[in-house]
């Protein structure tokens, strides 16, 4: 029995068939789910996907939405470049394909944020087209099944895995097969403590036969992550609003709203006076919060500072706002600059704001 047949038989009995993007399996819905599922587990994605689809039910709604609204729906999901690319891609579909998601592989592959595996997964699941996929779960299954050594991020290893992926992809039941091999990696062929005894491929798995399951896939070479430090300012006016700044469109937390940042070596009162023309009445530093990115640790020193004269500060309407997460209407204080809009916030910033408002509503 072929690998695909074994997987399809297993999927018929044990596979996940009630995921929200399977209920109305359009190319748009599958695309959104596939982008969200990049480096994120299904259980985490489900509530984000459901809220996202309620607000942006089709390509046109997403394309016409403000970037802040899209990022707001992504807040807490991480890897925010995915959201920015999703938004850009929707605008590309609107402008180049009359708001109809393309069903040609090369057209899908050309969309921002879509790679070979994602394009294949979208078209296989939504349209039943025959395309192999090679996401993280599939890499793990194939690396063990064929005992492929070497970090899967290396091109020569990926090329080898793609050959195996293509060879096992059937000509029929593409949607089920694609979901089956992803499900196998997510539920049985897990990174740690895989359930090899009940795996439908266990009789032919080379790693299992040669006692190499724990060794494969070969881990990524470890590097010691550098540590960066920053002070984040929670500048609070007398209406209990916090000053937020919009970050540049690229880089860490690109396009999100965040807190003003300053070096730990500078004095808060002097820095605020120089950069914002703000007079600080009192300030208090909170315990350091560590946020870890894929390539460095960021140690954040939060500092609450009470502002005396926000009306005299230099404000850039497109880049800075006075914000209160719990407000329902625009504040009377500095109302042209205050906001109650839904903003995309990085998780550490959102956590700090929630903490402040819980302590002092």
N, C-alpha and C positions, 0 to 999 in steps of 0.2 A: 504494500500500500504506500502511495506517495506521501511526502510530507504534507502537501496541501490537503489531501484527502483526510489524513489523520487530524489535522488542525480543524478542518471543517466539521468533522464528526464530533470532535471535542467541543467546538463552539456551539453546535446545535444543542448540546446538553448543558454546558456550563458558561457560555459566553455572555457578555453584557449586551442586552438587547433593548433596554429601556432608558438609555442615556438621552437627555433632552434633545440633542442634535440629531438623534435617530428618528424622532417622532415625525418631523417634517423635513426629510433629508434633502434639502435643497443645496446647491453648490455654495450659496451664500452662508447658510447655517453651518455647513461642514467646514468651510473656510474659517469662519470666526472661531469655531471650536478648535480647529487644528492650530491656529495661532496661539490661542490661550493655553493649549496643552503643551506647547513647547516649554520644556523645563519646569512644568507644573503638573501636579497630580490631578487625576479626574475628580476626586472628592473636593478638592479646593476650587476647581474650575466651575463645577456645576452651578453654584449660586451666582457667580459672576456672569456666566453665560446667560442664565435666565433673565437677570436684570438688564443685561446688555441688549438682548433681543427684544425686550419690551420697549426699550427706549429707541433702538435702532433696528426696526423689523426688516429693513431691506437695504440694499446698497445705497439708494438715493438718500435715505434718511441718515445713514452714517456719513456719506460724502458731504451733505449739507450741514452737518452738525458742527458746532464750534469745537476747536481742539480741546479747550478746557473741559467741555462736557464729556468728551470721549475719555480724556485722562482721568476725570473724576470717577467714571465707571470702572476704570482700571486701578484706582488707588488701592494699594495693598496687595495687588497681584504680582508686582515686581516686573523687572525687565521691561521698562516702559518704552523702549524703542519699538517693541512689538505693537504697542497701541498707536504710536505715531506712524509706523509703517502701514498699519491696518487702515488708518484714516487716509493717508496718502494714496494707498491702493484703491480705496473706495472712490476717491475723486478721479483717479485714473480710469476706473471702470465706468464712472459716470460720463467722463469726457470722451473716452475713446470707444466705448461699447454701448453707449446709450443706456447706461445704468443696468445692463444685463450682464451678469457675471459670465465671463468667457468660459467655453468648454473645450478649447484647444490647449493642449499641454504647453506649447511654447508661449502662448498668450498668458496663461496662468503663471508660468515660471518667470515671466517678465515683470510681474507685480512686485512692488517693494515688500521685503520681508518673507518672500516665498522662495524656498529652495526646491531642489529636485524631489526630495522625499515628501514635502508638504504638498507640492503640486500633484504628485502621484496619489497621495492619500485623498485629496479633495475629489479628484476625478474618478478614482476607483470607488469611493463610497457613495458619491452623489450620482454618478453616471454609469457605474459599472465598467468603466474603461480599464483596460489591462495596463497597469503601471505598477512597478515594484516600489516598495517603500523601505526606508532604512532610518527609522527614528531610534532613540536610545533603547527602547525596549526590544526592538527587532535586532539591533546590533548585538545585544546581550544574548538573545536566543541563538542567533546564527554563530556568534563567536564560540559559544559552548558546544552547539550541535556539531560544528565542523572543527572544533579545537583550533581556532584562529588566534595566534598569539600576536601581541603588539597592541599598543594603545590605539583605540578605534578612531581617535582624532587624527591619526597619521594618514596621509593620502594613500599610501600603498596598502595599508590595512583596510581602509574604506573601499578602495577599488576591489579588493578581494571579496569583501562582504557584499558589495553591489552585485558581483557575479553570482554569488550564492542566492541573493535575494531575487534576482531575475529568474534564476533557474527553478526556484520553488513556486513562483507566482503562477497560479493556474490561468486557464483561458475563460473560465466561467466562475460565477459566484464571487466576483471580485470584492464587492462590498463586505461580504461575510468573511472572506479570507483575510482581507486587510485588517478588519477589526479583530479577527481571531488571533493573528500573530502578535498584534499589539497587546491584546488581553493576556495572552500566554506570558509575555514578558512582565506584565504588570501584576499578575496574580500568582503565577506558579514559578516562573523562571526569574525570581526576584534577585536583586543584587546580593542580599544576604539571606541565608536560610531558605534556599529554594526548595520547593516541594517536588523533588525529583521522582518520588515514588508514584505520584499520580499524574505525572506529565505524560501527555500522549506521544511524545517523541523520545521517551527515555530508552527504548530498546536500541535506538540507532544513534544516541548522543555520544559522541566521541569523548567529550570531557567527562561524562559520567563513567564511561567504560574505563577510562585511564586515570580516574580519580583526580581530575583537574578542575572540577566545577568551581571550587573556592578560588582558583587562580585566574579564572577567566570571567569576563573579559579582562585583559591586562589593565591595571589601574593607570590613570594619568599620572605622570611623574609629579611628585609633590614638590611644591615650592613654599618657602616661608613667606607668608604674606606680610608686606610692609604695613606699618601703622601710620596713618595720618591723623592730625589733630586739628580741631577747629572749635571756635566758640560760636554757638548759635544764639542770637538775640531774640528774646521774646519781649519786644517793645510794646508796652501796654498803655493805652490812653485812658482817660477817665471814664470812657464808656465801656471799658473792659474789652476793647478790640485790640487785636494783635496785628502788627505790620507784617505783611507778606510781600515777597518779591517773586516775580516770574523768572525762572531760570532760562538760560540760553536754550535754543531748540535742540542742540546736540550735547552729548556728554552725559555725565551722571545726572539722573533725574531730569533729563532734557524736557523742557516745555512744562514742567510741573511748577507749582507754587511752593515756595519754601521760605524759611526764616533768613533774615540777614546774617551773613557770616563774617567773622572778623578774626584776626590772629589772637592767640592766647597772650601774646606778649604786649599787646596794646591795651591802653586804659579805656574802659567802656565809655566814660563820660566824654573824653577827648575825641574818641573815634566817632561817636554819634553826633557830636557837635560839628565835626569836620565833614562827615559824609551826608548827614541828613538835616543839619541845622536844628537838631533836637536837644532840648535841655533835659537831662536825666535827674530826677529827684532822688531815687534810691535804686539800688540794684542788688541782686542776690544770685549767686551761682548755685546750681543744683548738681547732684552727683553725675559723674560722667556716664554717658550712654554709648555703648559700642554697637555700631552697625557694620556688618561684614558684607562686602561686595565680593565678586568672584576673584578679584585681583588685589584687593587691599582691605584692611580694617580701617574704619573711620571712628575715631573716638570723639564724641560730641560733648562739649561742655555747655549745657544750657544755662542761659543767664536771663533772669527776669529783670526788666528795667522799667520803672514807672516814668512815663513821659509827661513833662509839664506843658509843653507848647506845641502839640502836633499841628496846629493850624498854621504855624510858621515854617514848617518843614517843606523841603523841596520834594514834591511828589511827581512821579511820571505816571500818568493815568494808565498806560498800557502795561506798566511793569510793577507798580506797587499799589497795594490796596490795604485799607484797614478792615480787618476781617474778624467776625465772631461766628464760630461754627453753629451756635444754637439760635442765632437771630433769624427772625422770619421776615423782617422788613428792613429797609435801609435805615441806618441810624441817622438821627437828627444831627449828631455830631459829625461835622465834616462830610455831609451826606453825599457830596459829589465824588468823594473818594472812598467812602465806606461801601462794603459789598455784602450781599447775602447770597451771591451766586454759588452754584456748585462748582468747586474748584478741584483740580487734580492735585492731590497732596501726596508726597512721599510718605511711606509708612512711619518712619521715625518722627517726622514733623507732625503728622496726624496724631500720633501717640502723645507727643509733648503738648499739643493743643488740648487734647482731651483731658490730660492730666491737670493742666492749668485751670480749665473750666470746672473740673470736678472739685478742685480745691477752693476756687473762688468764682462762683457763678456770677 
